[in-house]
Amino acid sequence: MHIDELARLHCQPRKGAENALDAARITELLAQLPGWELRNDGKAMVKDFRFADFHHTLGFINAVGFMANQEDHHPDLEAGYGHCQVLWSTHDVGGLSLNDFICAARVEALLER
């Protein structure tokens, strides 16, 4: 699945380990998302975004927050002057679900605008 296709999808409620993606599917989808890395033994994915200043960082955080609320799937954010780290995982499945990749693709789409 291409990054543009992922970004057009919407999150669905996903609960239980049966909705966690296996390592092969994670590898396949991660290849579509440049700069994203696995963390927490493959149970999360993260990327650090860089900006010229705090103003742009805050704008990014607000845009990600708005999108996350629309999708009802929320990342962990860690920010400082000129950067924001975004971490996705699906707590209800104990790892990564398709929702994490949908939202990561949507974050990438935000930056293309």
CYANA upper distance limits for C-alpha pairs under 8 A (distance plus 0.5 A):
  1 MET  CA      5 GLU  CA      6.84
  1 MET  CA      6 LEU  CA      7.28
  1 MET  CA     29 LEU  CA      7.46
  1 MET  CA     32 GLN  CA      8.26
  2 HIS  CA      6 LEU  CA      6.89
  2 HIS  CA     32 GLN  CA      6.62
  3 ILE  CA      7 ALA  CA      6.70
  3 ILE  CA     32 GLN  CA      5.94
  3 ILE  CA     33 LEU  CA      7.23
  3 ILE  CA    105 ALA  CA      6.30
  4 ASP  CA      8 ARG  CA      6.95
  4 ASP  CA    105 ALA  CA      7.80
  5 GLU  CA      9 LEU  CA      7.22
  6 LEU  CA    101 PHE  CA      7.49
  6 LEU  CA    102 ILE  CA      5.53
  6 LEU  CA    105 ALA  CA      6.49
  6 LEU  CA    106 ARG  CA      8.22
  7 ALA  CA    102 ILE  CA      6.02
  7 ALA  CA    103 CYS  CA      7.61
  7 ALA  CA    105 ALA  CA      5.39
  7 ALA  CA    106 ARG  CA      5.27
  7 ALA  CA    109 ALA  CA      7.55
  8 ARG  CA    102 ILE  CA      8.37
  8 ARG  CA    106 ARG  CA      8.39
  9 LEU  CA    102 ILE  CA      6.88
 10 HIS  CA     71 GLU  CA      7.06
 10 HIS  CA     99 ASN  CA      8.15
 10 HIS  CA    102 ILE  CA      7.41
 11 CYS  CA     71 GLU  CA      6.15
 11 CYS  CA     72 ASP  CA      7.94
 11 CYS  CA     73 HIS  CA      7.74
 11 CYS  CA     98 LEU  CA      8.23
 11 CYS  CA     99 ASN  CA      5.55
 11 CYS  CA    102 ILE  CA      7.42
 11 CYS  CA    103 CYS  CA      8.37
 12 GLN  CA     99 ASN  CA      7.53
 14 ARG  CA     19 ASN  CA      6.49
 14 ARG  CA     92 ASP  CA      7.43
 14 ARG  CA     93 VAL  CA      7.46
 14 ARG  CA     97 SER  CA      8.05
 15 LYS  CA     19 ASN  CA      6.90
 15 LYS  CA     92 ASP  CA      5.39
 15 LYS  CA     93 VAL  CA      5.80
 16 GLY  CA     20 ALA  CA      8.01
 16 GLY  CA     92 ASP  CA      6.51
 16 GLY  CA     93 VAL  CA      5.13
 16 GLY  CA     94 GLY  CA      8.15
 17 ALA  CA     92 ASP  CA      8.32
 17 ALA  CA     93 VAL  CA      5.14
 17 ALA  CA     94 GLY  CA      6.94
 18 GLU  CA     93 VAL  CA      7.82
 19 ASN  CA     93 VAL  CA      6.50
 19 ASN  CA     97 SER  CA      6.63
 20 ALA  CA     93 VAL  CA      5.90
 20 ALA  CA     94 GLY  CA      7.45
 20 ALA  CA     95 GLY  CA      6.32
 20 ALA  CA     96 LEU  CA      6.03
 20 ALA  CA     97 SER  CA      5.43
 20 ALA  CA     98 LEU  CA      8.48
 21 LEU  CA     25 ARG  CA      6.61
 21 LEU  CA     26 ILE  CA      6.69
 21 LEU  CA     95 GLY  CA      8.12
 21 LEU  CA     96 LEU  CA      6.38
 21 LEU  CA     97 SER  CA      5.91
 21 LEU  CA     98 LEU  CA      7.65
 22 ASP  CA     26 ILE  CA      6.72
 23 ALA  CA     27 THR  CA      6.62
 23 ALA  CA     42 GLY  CA      8.39
 24 ALA  CA     28 GLU  CA      6.74
 25 ARG  CA     29 LEU  CA      6.66
 26 ILE  CA     30 LEU  CA      6.33
 26 ILE  CA     96 LEU  CA      8.23
 27 THR  CA     31 ALA  CA      6.75
 28 GLU  CA     32 GLN  CA      7.85
 29 LEU  CA     33 LEU  CA      7.73
 29 LEU  CA    101 PHE  CA      7.55
 30 LEU  CA     34 PRO  CA      8.20
 30 LEU  CA     36 TRP  CA      7.41
 30 LEU  CA     37 GLU  CA      8.23
 30 LEU  CA    101 PHE  CA      8.17
 33 LEU  CA    104 ALA  CA      8.02
 33 LEU  CA    105 ALA  CA      7.31
 33 LEU  CA    108 GLU  CA      8.46
 35 GLY  CA     47 LYS  CA      6.73
 36 TRP  CA     45 MET  CA      6.87
 36 TRP  CA     46 VAL  CA      5.99
 36 TRP  CA     47 LYS  CA      5.34
 37 GLU  CA     45 MET  CA      5.88
 37 GLU  CA     46 VAL  CA      5.88
 37 GLU  CA     47 LYS  CA      6.98
 38 LEU  CA     42 GLY  CA      5.66
 38 LEU  CA     43 LYS  CA      7.78
 38 LEU  CA     44 ALA  CA      6.27
 38 LEU  CA     45 MET  CA      4.90
 38 LEU  CA     46 VAL  CA      6.88
 39 ARG  CA     43 LYS  CA      6.90
 39 ARG  CA     44 ALA  CA      5.56
 39 ARG  CA     45 MET  CA      6.04
 39 ARG  CA     46 VAL  CA      7.31
 40 ASN  CA     44 ALA  CA      6.34
 42 GLY  CA     95 GLY  CA      7.82
 42 GLY  CA     96 LEU  CA      8.19
 43 LYS  CA     89 SER  CA      6.97
 43 LYS  CA     94 GLY  CA      7.50
 43 LYS  CA     95 GLY  CA      4.50
 43 LYS  CA     96 LEU  CA      5.95
 44 ALA  CA     87 LEU  CA      7.18
 44 ALA  CA     88 TRP  CA      6.13
 44 ALA  CA     89 SER  CA      5.17
 44 ALA  CA     90 THR  CA      8.47
 44 ALA  CA     95 GLY  CA      6.73
 44 ALA  CA     96 LEU  CA      6.44
 45 MET  CA     87 LEU  CA      6.10
 45 MET  CA     88 TRP  CA      5.91
 45 MET  CA     89 SER  CA      7.22
 45 MET  CA     96 LEU  CA      8.33
 46 VAL  CA     85 GLN  CA      7.38
 46 VAL  CA     86 VAL  CA      6.04
 46 VAL  CA     87 LEU  CA      4.82
 46 VAL  CA     88 TRP  CA      6.96
 47 LYS  CA     85 GLN  CA      6.15
 47 LYS  CA     86 VAL  CA      6.06
 47 LYS  CA     87 LEU  CA      7.29
 48 ASP  CA     83 HIS  CA      7.22
 48 ASP  CA     84 CYS  CA      6.18
 48 ASP  CA     85 GLN  CA      4.61
 48 ASP  CA     86 VAL  CA      6.86
 49 PHE  CA     83 HIS  CA      5.92
 49 PHE  CA     84 CYS  CA      5.75
 49 PHE  CA     85 GLN  CA      6.57
 49 PHE  CA     86 VAL  CA      8.30
 50 ARG  CA     57 THR  CA      8.21
 50 ARG  CA     82 GLY  CA      6.12
 50 ARG  CA     83 HIS  CA      4.89
 50 ARG  CA     84 CYS  CA      7.22
 51 PHE  CA     56 HIS  CA      6.55
 51 PHE  CA     57 THR  CA      6.35
 51 PHE  CA     82 GLY  CA      5.03
 51 PHE  CA     83 HIS  CA      6.16
 52 ALA  CA     56 HIS  CA      7.21
 52 ALA  CA     57 THR  CA      8.39
 52 ALA  CA     82 GLY  CA      6.06
 53 ASP  CA     57 THR  CA      6.91
 53 ASP  CA     81 TYR  CA      6.59
 53 ASP  CA     82 GLY  CA      5.07
 54 PHE  CA     58 LEU  CA      6.51
 54 PHE  CA     80 GLY  CA      7.83
 54 PHE  CA     81 TYR  CA      5.37
 54 PHE  CA     82 GLY  CA      5.74
 54 PHE  CA     83 HIS  CA      8.29
 55 HIS  CA     59 GLY  CA      6.82
 56 HIS  CA     60 PHE  CA      6.74
 56 HIS  CA     82 GLY  CA      7.98
 57 THR  CA     61 ILE  CA      6.79
 57 THR  CA     79 ALA  CA      8.18
 57 THR  CA     80 GLY  CA      8.43
 57 THR  CA     81 TYR  CA      7.75
 57 THR  CA     82 GLY  CA      6.27
 57 THR  CA     83 HIS  CA      6.53
 57 THR  CA     84 CYS  CA      7.06
 58 LEU  CA     62 ASN  CA      6.68
 59 GLY  CA     63 ALA  CA      6.72
 60 PHE  CA     64 VAL  CA      6.62
 61 ILE  CA     65 GLY  CA      6.50
 61 ILE  CA     77 LEU  CA      8.46
 61 ILE  CA     84 CYS  CA      7.99
 62 ASN  CA     66 PHE  CA      6.63
 63 ALA  CA     67 MET  CA      6.78
 63 ALA  CA    110 LEU  CA      8.06
 64 VAL  CA     68 ALA  CA      6.49
 64 VAL  CA    107 VAL  CA      6.96
 64 VAL  CA    110 LEU  CA      8.50
 65 GLY  CA     69 ASN  CA      6.63
 65 GLY  CA     74 HIS  CA      8.08
 66 PHE  CA     70 GLN  CA      6.84
 67 MET  CA     71 GLU  CA      6.78
 67 MET  CA    106 ARG  CA      8.36
 68 ALA  CA     72 ASP  CA      6.26
 68 ALA  CA     73 HIS  CA      5.79
 68 ALA  CA     74 HIS  CA      5.66
 68 ALA  CA     75 PRO  CA      7.93
 68 ALA  CA    103 CYS  CA      7.84
 69 ASN  CA     73 HIS  CA      7.14
 69 ASN  CA     74 HIS  CA      7.46
 71 GLU  CA    103 CYS  CA      8.45
 73 HIS  CA     99 ASN  CA      7.77
 73 HIS  CA    100 ASP  CA      8.45
 73 HIS  CA    103 CYS  CA      8.24
 74 HIS  CA     88 TRP  CA      8.03
 75 PRO  CA     86 VAL  CA      6.87
 75 PRO  CA     87 LEU  CA      6.00
 75 PRO  CA     88 TRP  CA      5.45
 75 PRO  CA     89 SER  CA      7.75
 76 ASP  CA     86 VAL  CA      6.49
 76 ASP  CA     87 LEU  CA      5.60
 76 ASP  CA     88 TRP  CA      7.12
 77 LEU  CA     84 CYS  CA      7.22
 77 LEU  CA     85 GLN  CA      6.18
 77 LEU  CA     86 VAL  CA      5.42
 77 LEU  CA     87 LEU  CA      6.95
 78 GLU  CA     84 CYS  CA      6.11
 78 GLU  CA     85 GLN  CA      5.58
 78 GLU  CA     86 VAL  CA      7.29
 79 ALA  CA     83 HIS  CA      6.27
 79 ALA  CA     84 CYS  CA      4.68
 79 ALA  CA     85 GLN  CA      6.70
 80 GLY  CA     84 CYS  CA      6.93
 88 TRP  CA     96 LEU  CA      8.18
 88 TRP  CA    100 ASP  CA      6.00
 88 TRP  CA    104 ALA  CA      8.07
 89 SER  CA     94 GLY  CA      8.40
 89 SER  CA     95 GLY  CA      6.22
 89 SER  CA     96 LEU  CA      5.57
 89 SER  CA     97 SER  CA      7.70
 89 SER  CA    100 ASP  CA      6.45
 90 THR  CA     94 GLY  CA      6.76
 90 THR  CA     95 GLY  CA      6.05
 90 THR  CA     96 LEU  CA      6.02
 90 THR  CA     97 SER  CA      6.57
 90 THR  CA     99 ASN  CA      8.09
 90 THR  CA    100 ASP  CA      7.39
 91 HIS  CA     95 GLY  CA      6.95
 93 VAL  CA     97 SER  CA      7.68
 96 LEU  CA    100 ASP  CA      6.76
 97 SER  CA    101 PHE  CA      7.76
 98 LEU  CA    102 ILE  CA      6.74
 99 ASN  CA    103 CYS  CA      6.65
100 ASP  CA    104 ALA  CA      6.61
101 PHE  CA    105 ALA  CA      6.55
102 ILE  CA    106 ARG  CA      6.75
103 CYS  CA    107 VAL  CA      6.68
104 ALA  CA    108 GLU  CA      6.88
105 ALA  CA    109 ALA  CA      6.74
106 ARG  CA    110 LEU  CA      6.77
107 VAL  CA    111 LEU  CA      7.28
108 GLU  CA    112 GLU  CA      7.19
109 ALA  CA    113 ARG  CA      7.36
